[in-house]
């Protein structure tokens, strides 16, 4: 069996190792040749069962790929929660949805998620078994991938990671980089065999999706945007923390307004509390803005306040952004910024990272508790937003 480093906790690694003993043996018996030679990409199939932030960063790599191979046809398979990023996106010629039950964050029951996943796979195999691809790529190295589908694909060269099992089904298998690393550097390995040399420090964050400029909220003057939600509650802060921070901002930017964005009841309650304290200063965008609508709004904003979530990634490409990364993964998912960005984080394994990209400042504090963080955050806002 190949020696691999798996992603996951100890029980997961043990399960994957046992699985691969069986898979490696079957591949050794029935598959004698792996195609490792260079093949000119003509039509490729991409898999990414991740969430919006994963898909956004993958788009930067796909953009670099299409610049090198402008005539390539790209088909993508992803979760339907990513549709706003990939449907009507000029990077992709075809889109198909597989909602992996382990990355599906909807309110469906586990049984319903598994049922949907099985139906999606059946439909995918029915529609794709007759299609020929020069390459298949899977960018997932730490989450659930599509390696188990590879035997059913007509692809000349299958490239990806075995860090979540079944790596022997790949023609070219990549492994984990030494830590700490950035997700882009880990994922872009899969494009190295085709001459893509960019790294997380120099890749350009291009947003290629179709925009919708019809939602402008009739905003006049300077405004900031607050994204108070993250994918998990442990990465979020209390209403009192945001009330203090927004109060500090508006006291120093007396003519400015603050737009509140989110999708849950948490943001609605926060918006209502802020409106009581700052009448006519708060813009309600909770549940009212799609990603294509948000981009033009961010482009015109004076700045954004975000957590360790998708808004941090998209905001930092468009406006000055403060990122509060509590209990996150550190450098691995720092945003690929194009605008001034200030990151405050508590990831101890990334505490030695003091520089990453241009126009980015990184500050480590051992704990992002709500007693010590306000002072650090306000100093960062002073610098980033030019507060007086």
C-alpha positions as CSV (number, residue, x, y, z in Angstrom):
1,X,0.0,0.0,0.0
2,X,1.2,3.5,-0.8
3,X,2.3,5.6,2.2
4,X,-0.1,8.4,2.5
5,X,-0.9,11.1,5.0
6,X,-4.6,11.3,5.6
7,X,-6.7,14.3,6.7
8,X,-9.0,13.8,9.6
9,X,-9.0,12.7,13.2
10,X,-7.5,9.5,14.4
11,X,-10.6,7.3,13.8
12,X,-11.1,8.8,10.3
13,X,-7.4,8.2,9.4
14,X,-7.7,4.6,10.6
15,X,-10.9,4.0,8.6
16,X,-9.3,5.5,5.4
17,X,-6.1,3.4,5.8
18,X,-8.2,0.2,6.1
19,X,-10.3,1.2,3.1
20,X,-7.2,1.9,1.0
21,X,-5.7,-1.5,1.8
22,X,-8.6,-3.0,-0.1
23,X,-8.7,-0.3,-2.8
24,X,-5.0,-0.5,-3.5
25,X,-5.1,-4.2,-3.8
26,X,-8.0,-4.1,-6.3
27,X,-6.2,-1.5,-8.4
28,X,-3.0,-3.4,-8.3
29,X,-4.7,-6.5,-9.7
30,X,-6.9,-4.9,-12.3
31,X,-5.2,-1.7,-13.4
32,X,-1.7,-2.2,-14.6
33,X,-1.1,1.2,-16.1
34,X,-1.4,4.8,-14.9
35,X,-1.3,7.6,-17.4
36,X,1.3,10.1,-16.1
37,X,2.4,11.6,-19.5
38,X,1.6,15.1,-20.5
39,X,-1.8,15.4,-22.3
40,X,-2.9,18.7,-23.8
41,X,-6.1,19.7,-22.0
42,X,-9.1,19.9,-24.3
43,X,-12.1,19.1,-22.1
44,X,-11.7,18.7,-18.4
45,X,-14.0,17.8,-15.5
46,X,-13.6,19.5,-12.2
47,X,-15.0,18.3,-8.8
48,X,-15.4,20.4,-5.7
49,X,-17.8,19.4,-3.0
50,X,-16.8,22.3,-0.8
51,X,-18.6,25.5,0.2
52,X,-18.5,29.0,-1.2
53,X,-15.1,30.0,0.0
54,X,-13.6,26.8,-1.5
55,X,-15.3,27.5,-4.8
56,X,-14.3,31.1,-4.9
57,X,-10.6,30.3,-4.4
58,X,-10.8,27.4,-7.0
59,X,-12.1,30.0,-9.4
60,X,-8.8,32.0,-9.1
61,X,-6.9,28.8,-10.1
62,X,-9.3,28.0,-13.0
63,X,-8.9,31.6,-14.3
64,X,-5.1,31.1,-14.3
65,X,-5.6,27.7,-16.1
66,X,-7.8,29.2,-18.8
67,X,-5.3,32.0,-19.4
68,X,-2.8,29.3,-20.3
69,X,-5.2,27.1,-22.2
70,X,-7.9,29.5,-23.6
71,X,-9.6,26.9,-25.8
72,X,-10.1,24.4,-23.0
73,X,-13.7,23.3,-22.2
74,X,-14.4,23.1,-18.5
75,X,-17.2,21.1,-16.9
76,X,-17.7,21.5,-13.1
77,X,-19.5,19.3,-10.5
78,X,-20.3,21.0,-7.2
79,X,-22.9,21.4,-4.5
80,X,-26.0,23.4,-5.5
81,X,-25.2,25.9,-2.7
82,X,-22.5,27.2,-5.0
83,X,-24.8,27.9,-7.9
84,X,-24.5,31.7,-7.6
85,X,-20.7,31.4,-8.2
86,X,-20.7,29.0,-11.1
87,X,-23.9,29.2,-13.1
88,X,-23.6,31.8,-15.9
89,X,-19.9,32.0,-15.0
90,X,-17.7,32.3,-18.2
91,X,-15.1,30.1,-16.6
92,X,-17.4,27.0,-16.9
93,X,-18.9,25.6,-20.0
94,X,-21.2,23.1,-18.1
95,X,-22.4,22.8,-14.5
96,X,-23.7,19.8,-12.7
97,X,-24.8,19.5,-9.1
98,X,-24.0,16.7,-6.7
99,X,-25.0,17.6,-3.1
100,X,-22.7,15.5,-1.0
101,X,-24.6,14.6,2.2
102,X,-21.6,15.4,4.4
103,X,-21.1,18.9,3.2
104,X,-24.8,19.7,2.7
105,X,-25.7,22.3,5.4
106,X,-29.4,22.5,4.6
107,X,-32.1,21.7,7.1
108,X,-32.9,18.4,5.5
109,X,-32.7,15.3,7.7
110,X,-29.6,13.0,7.3
111,X,-31.7,10.4,5.5
112,X,-33.0,13.1,3.1
113,X,-29.5,14.3,2.4
114,X,-28.3,10.8,1.7
115,X,-31.2,10.1,-0.6
116,X,-30.6,13.4,-2.5
117,X,-26.9,12.5,-2.8
118,X,-27.6,9.0,-4.2
119,X,-30.1,10.5,-6.7
120,X,-27.5,13.2,-7.8
121,X,-24.8,10.5,-8.3
122,X,-27.2,8.3,-10.4
123,X,-28.2,11.3,-12.6
124,X,-24.5,12.3,-12.9
125,X,-23.3,8.9,-14.1
126,X,-26.3,8.6,-16.5
127,X,-25.5,11.9,-18.2
128,X,-21.6,11.7,-18.1
129,X,-20.8,8.1,-18.8
130,X,-20.8,8.8,-22.6
131,X,-18.7,12.0,-22.3
132,X,-14.9,11.9,-22.9
133,X,-12.6,14.1,-20.9
134,X,-8.8,14.6,-21.3
135,X,-8.5,15.2,-17.6
136,X,-10.5,15.1,-14.4
137,X,-9.4,17.1,-11.3
138,X,-10.6,17.1,-7.7
139,X,-9.4,20.0,-5.6
140,X,-10.6,18.6,-2.3
141,X,-7.8,17.4,0.0
142,X,-9.3,17.8,3.4
143,X,-12.9,17.1,2.8
144,X,-15.1,14.7,0.9
145,X,-14.0,14.1,-2.6
146,X,-15.2,12.3,-5.8
147,X,-12.5,9.7,-6.0
148,X,-15.1,6.8,-5.8
149,X,-16.6,8.0,-9.1
150,X,-13.4,7.8,-11.0
151,X,-13.8,4.2,-12.3
152,X,-17.0,5.2,-14.0
153,X,-15.5,8.2,-15.9
154,X,-14.1,8.3,-19.4
155,X,-11.1,10.5,-18.6
156,X,-7.6,10.0,-20.0
157,X,-5.9,11.4,-16.9
158,X,-7.4,11.6,-13.4
159,X,-5.6,14.0,-11.0
160,X,-6.3,14.8,-7.4
161,X,-5.5,13.8,-3.8
162,X,-5.6,10.6,-1.8
163,X,-5.7,12.3,1.5
164,X,-9.4,11.3,2.0
165,X,-9.0,7.8,0.6
166,X,-9.0,6.0,-2.8
167,X,-5.9,7.8,-4.1
168,X,-4.8,4.7,-6.0
169,X,-7.7,5.4,-8.4
170,X,-5.9,8.5,-9.6
171,X,-3.3,8.6,-12.4
172,X,-1.5,11.4,-10.7
173,X,-1.8,11.6,-6.9
174,X,-0.7,14.6,-4.8
175,X,0.0,14.7,-1.1
176,X,0.0,17.1,1.9
177,X,2.5,20.0,2.0
178,X,4.4,20.7,5.2
179,X,2.4,22.8,7.6
180,X,1.6,25.6,7.7
181,X,0.4,26.0,4.2
182,X,-2.3,27.8,2.3
183,X,-5.2,26.0,0.7
184,X,-4.4,27.4,-2.8
185,X,-0.8,26.1,-2.6
186,X,-2.1,22.7,-1.6
187,X,-4.8,22.6,-4.3
188,X,-2.8,24.1,-7.2
189,X,-0.4,21.2,-7.0
190,X,-3.0,19.3,-9.1
191,X,-2.4,21.7,-11.9
192,X,1.4,21.6,-11.8
193,X,1.7,18.8,-14.3
194,X,0.0,21.1,-16.8
195,X,2.4,24.0,-16.2
196,X,0.4,26.2,-13.8
197,X,3.1,27.8,-11.5
198,X,1.1,30.4,-9.5
199,X,1.2,30.4,-5.7
200,X,-1.0,31.8,-3.0
201,X,1.2,34.9,-2.8
202,X,1.0,35.9,-6.4
203,X,-2.3,34.4,-7.8
204,X,-4.7,37.1,-8.9
205,X,-8.2,36.9,-7.4
206,X,-10.5,37.4,-10.4
207,X,-14.2,37.4,-9.9
208,X,-15.7,36.0,-13.2
209,X,-19.3,35.6,-12.3
210,X,-22.2,37.5,-13.9
211,X,-23.1,40.6,-11.8
212,X,-26.5,42.1,-10.9
213,X,-26.4,45.8,-10.3
214,X,-30.1,46.3,-9.8
215,X,-29.9,46.1,-6.0
216,X,-28.3,49.4,-4.7
217,X,-30.6,50.3,-1.7
218,X,-30.5,53.9,-2.9
219,X,-27.3,54.5,-0.7
220,X,-25.8,57.9,-0.9
221,X,-22.5,58.8,0.8
222,X,-20.0,56.6,2.6
223,X,-21.0,53.2,3.9
224,X,-19.5,50.1,5.5
225,X,-20.7,46.5,5.4
226,X,-20.9,44.2,8.4
227,X,-21.0,40.4,7.9
228,X,-21.6,39.0,11.5
229,X,-22.2,35.4,10.6
230,X,-19.9,32.4,10.1
231,X,-20.4,28.8,9.1
232,X,-20.3,27.7,12.8
233,X,-21.5,29.5,15.9
234,X,-18.2,29.1,17.8
235,X,-16.6,31.5,15.2
236,X,-19.1,34.2,15.9
237,X,-19.4,37.0,18.4
238,X,-22.2,38.4,20.6
239,X,-24.5,41.2,19.7
240,X,-22.8,43.4,22.4
241,X,-19.5,43.0,20.7
242,X,-20.8,44.2,17.3
243,X,-22.8,47.0,19.0
244,X,-19.6,48.3,20.5
245,X,-17.6,48.0,17.3
246,X,-20.2,49.6,15.1
247,X,-20.8,52.4,17.7
248,X,-17.0,53.1,17.6
249,X,-17.1,53.2,13.8
250,X,-20.1,55.5,13.5
251,X,-18.8,57.9,16.3
252,X,-15.7,58.5,14.1
253,X,-17.5,58.4,10.7
254,X,-20.5,60.5,11.6
255,X,-21.8,60.7,8.1
256,X,-21.4,57.1,7.3
257,X,-23.9,54.2,7.3
258,X,-23.5,50.5,8.0
259,X,-25.2,47.8,6.0
260,X,-26.0,44.6,7.9
261,X,-25.7,41.4,5.8
262,X,-26.6,37.8,6.7
263,X,-29.0,35.0,6.2
264,X,-30.2,34.0,9.7
265,X,-32.3,35.3,12.6
266,X,-29.1,36.2,14.4
267,X,-28.4,39.0,11.9
268,X,-32.0,40.2,12.0
269,X,-31.9,40.6,15.8
270,X,-28.5,42.4,15.6
271,X,-29.8,44.7,13.0
272,X,-32.8,45.6,15.1
273,X,-30.6,46.4,18.1
274,X,-28.3,48.5,16.1
275,X,-31.3,50.4,14.6
276,X,-32.4,51.4,18.1
277,X,-29.0,52.9,18.9
278,X,-28.3,54.4,15.5
279,X,-31.5,55.4,13.8
280,X,-31.2,56.1,10.1
281,X,-27.6,54.8,10.1
282,X,-28.3,51.1,9.6
283,X,-29.2,49.6,6.2
284,X,-31.1,46.3,6.3
285,X,-29.7,43.8,3.8
286,X,-30.4,40.6,5.8
287,X,-31.6,37.9,3.4
288,X,-32.0,40.5,0.7
289,X,-28.8,40.3,-1.4
290,X,-27.4,37.6,-3.6
291,X,-23.7,37.1,-4.4
292,X,-24.0,38.7,-7.9
293,X,-25.8,41.7,-6.2
294,X,-23.3,41.9,-3.4
295,X,-20.2,42.4,-5.6
296,X,-21.2,45.9,-7.0
297,X,-22.2,46.9,-3.5
298,X,-18.9,45.9,-2.0
299,X,-17.0,47.7,-4.8
300,X,-18.5,51.0,-3.7
301,X,-18.2,50.4,0.1
302,X,-15.7,52.2,2.3
303,X,-14.9,48.9,4.0
304,X,-16.2,45.6,5.4
305,X,-16.1,43.8,8.7
306,X,-16.1,40.0,8.4
307,X,-15.4,36.7,10.2
308,X,-13.8,33.5,9.1
309,X,-16.3,32.8,6.3
310,X,-17.0,33.4,2.6
311,X,-17.7,37.2,3.0
312,X,-14.0,37.6,4.1
313,X,-12.8,36.1,0.9
314,X,-15.0,38.1,-1.5
315,X,-14.8,41.4,0.5
316,X,-11.0,41.5,0.6
317,X,-10.9,41.4,-3.2
318,X,-13.2,44.4,-3.5
319,X,-12.7,46.8,-0.5
320,X,-10.7,47.3,2.7
321,X,-11.6,44.4,5.0
322,X,-11.2,43.6,8.6
323,X,-11.2,39.8,9.2
324,X,-11.7,38.4,12.7
325,X,-10.7,34.8,12.5
326,X,-11.8,33.1,15.7
327,X,-11.1,29.4,16.2
328,X,-10.3,29.0,12.5
329,X,-7.6,27.3,10.5
330,X,-5.2,30.1,10.3
331,X,-3.0,30.6,7.2
332,X,-4.7,27.7,5.4
333,X,-7.8,29.8,4.7
334,X,-6.5,33.4,4.9
335,X,-8.2,35.3,2.1
336,X,-6.6,35.9,-1.3
337,X,-6.9,39.7,-1.1
338,X,-6.6,42.5,-3.7
339,X,-7.4,45.3,-1.3
340,X,-6.0,46.4,2.1
341,X,-6.8,43.6,4.5
342,X,-6.2,43.3,8.3
343,X,-6.5,39.8,9.8
344,X,-6.7,39.2,13.5
345,X,-6.6,35.5,14.4
346,X,-6.0,33.1,17.3
347,X,-4.6,30.1,15.4
348,X,-1.4,29.2,17.3
349,X,0.1,27.2,14.5
350,X,0.0,30.3,12.3
351,X,1.3,32.8,14.8
352,X,4.7,33.0,13.1
353,X,3.0,34.2,9.9
354,X,3.4,37.9,9.9
355,X,3.3,38.5,6.1
356,X,1.4,36.7,3.4
357,X,0.3,38.9,0.5
358,X,0.7,42.6,-0.4
359,X,-1.6,45.0,1.3
360,X,-2.3,42.5,4.1
361,X,-1.5,42.9,7.8
362,X,-1.7,39.9,10.1
363,X,-1.9,40.0,13.9
364,X,-2.0,37.0,16.2
365,X,-3.5,37.1,19.7
366,X,-3.8,34.0,21.9
367,X,-7.6,34.4,22.4
368,X,-10.2,36.4,20.6
369,X,-12.3,36.8,23.7
370,X,-14.7,39.8,23.9
371,X,-12.7,41.4,26.8
372,X,-9.4,41.9,25.0
373,X,-10.5,41.9,21.3
374,X,-12.4,45.3,21.2
375,X,-9.2,47.2,21.9
376,X,-7.2,45.3,19.3
377,X,-10.1,45.5,16.7
378,X,-10.6,49.3,17.1
379,X,-6.8,49.9,16.6
380,X,-7.0,47.8,13.5
381,X,-10.0,49.8,12.3
382,X,-8.2,53.1,12.9
383,X,-5.4,52.0,10.6
384,X,-7.5,50.2,8.0
385,X,-10.4,52.7,7.7
386,X,-8.5,55.8,8.5
387,X,-10.6,56.6,11.6
388,X,-9.8,59.6,13.7
